[in-house]
Amino acid sequence: MEIEGWYKDPYGRHENRWFSNGRATNLVSDAGKTSHDEPPTEPFDGELIEADEVPIAHETHRIGDEHRPQEPTLPVSMYGLDEPSRD
């Protein structure tokens, strides 16, 4: 079975690194936040240790309208609807 999942970064650059199909990927995590950093070109040949904590994906990475920032709205006064009448 190929290694898949979060493991302590064997290269010591980050807390954790995602492995896919037995290979280190550029997906890393520190203090629960994910980022990207290419692994070194030399393969790691030691024992991998599973990560203690799995990072939580940021809501900004989720797909769906409910996670998009809302479009800014203009104040009603820009349309003159709340301006006092000048009669």
Buried (B, 14 or more C-beta within 10 A) or exposed (E): EEEEEBBBBBBEEBBBBBBEEEEBBEBBBBEEEBEEBEBEEEEBEEEBEEBEEEBEEEEEEEEEEEEEEEEEEEEEEEEEEEEEEEE
